[in-house]
Amino acid sequence: METTIIYGKNAVIEALESGEREFNKILISNNVRSDVKIEQIKKLAIKNGVVFQFVAKEKLNAIEPDGRHQGVIAQIAPVNYVELNDFIERNKGKTTTVVVLDGVEDSHNVGAIIRSCVCAGVQGIIIPSRRGVLINSTVEKTSAGATNHISIIKVNSLVSAIQKLKENDYWVIASDHHAEQNHYEIDYTDMNFALIMGAEHAGISKSLLKLADFKVKIPMLTNFNSLNVSNATAIILFEYVSQLCRKQKTN
Amino acid sequence: METTIIYGKNAVIEALESGEREFNKILISNNVRSDVKIEQIKKLAIKNGVVFQFVAKEKLNAIEPDGRHQGVIAQIAPVNYVELNDFIERNKGKTTTVVVLDGVEDSHNVGAIIRSCVCAGVQGIIIPSRRGVLINSTVEKTSAGATNHISIIKVNSLVSAIQKLKENDYWVIASDHHAEQNHYEIDYTDMNFALIMGAEHAGISKSLLKLADFKVKIPMLTNFNSLNVSNATAIILFEYVSQLCRKQKTN
């Protein structure tokens, strides 16, 4: 079994609770102070038939040298990537939202984006298989386990993926500094949409921008630099959530 | 001169451009590939009378061992903290916004929050001097230099600081999971406000919550965990920015 690692108490609990991940085993430090979360990990492991072992702290430090493992590391199967066709098929008939990352490579940003996506009810995240980030253990940790609650779709060509989404009734929204429309000026409700977010400096590639049905910018009150990409994504997604909540209230 | 370091091309450029920071010197790696940003650093340094030296890469690695310095490290005076009284006095007569961090300690989060604050036109950020984070080089780097564009106010007691703000016509808004009101249901425009953000798990301390005029929550579409605190801050601040932009358009 090919394995990857996740570390930290919350990440391991999330992965166990989701039931979406295949575990090899869980390593717990001999001298970790037992607390509610460690007990929860042991209980969940027993319930799910996952082996756990107590090992010397040094062994954990050798696997995760930055020392952020909090005494717990799990060896699990890598994230199950989902095929775009399967994703589209599976979500037919319900209002569906995906986020497309074009050149966003920093693991902390990708993890934080996945976390916001799950909170905002986004069903899928599309990343390019050649460039872009892998879903590594930093992403899993930063996402607070959210990687287990969303379809992660790796594609060879973002252009083809966007075209396929358009053919399947998705509207394409691109976040772009140069846009004329503000992000709060479009109605995100009652449509399937794909939100494209680009790298902080380079922005979204031209070939993708051309495919966008809407380009939106987040207005700023100063001309300082720009927002961090994970914050920008959260701002747009929660404008969508706010619109939806307002609408449900008035209906 | 007591010094701290900032590293990375953008952080050094921002600090030079702001004119707000006292430089000791700038160290540039001997074998850094010269590009637009390195040239800009050299020009700005000459213009501002700041010494720069070319040194072996190993010297930079010794100062910033994580290797994220991109070939440039500046030794500068630590952030100038501002007194709360001075801040209030200086901003009298204009609509003013501050963000108060209660127990937010992760340097990446603090840096990202400061960056969003500057983009949203927030004038001050209040942190407790005992607990909480120092404005270290990770904060400066993550903020993309935004620490130079905002008043950073360190206080002994957050409770006293909030009380003082209230006496000076600031409304106090607390972000709280348990709030009844959604973040988009209050009008942030035309008032001075202090937005209190708490640590992700512990939330805001009770003594501060009691002082809040409004408690707001960000509604979510799933019951997954919660948002990262920097994303939550960005969502609330940009609801305020959106309200302001809409209002200016209709006036």
Interface residues (C-beta under 8 A of the other chain):
Chain A: E14 H108 A112 R115 S116 V118 C119 A120 G121 T142 A144 G145 A146 H149 N182 H183 Y184 I218 P219 M220 L221 T222 F224 N225 S226 L227 N228 S230 N231 A232 A234 I235 F238 E239 V241 S242 L244 C245 R246
Chain B: N10 E14 H108 A112 R115 S116 V118 C119 A120 G121 T142 A144 G145 A146 H149 N182 H183 Y184 I218 P219 M220 L221 T222 F224 N225 S226 L227 N228 S230 N231 A232 A234 I235 F238 E239 V241 S242 L244 C245 R246
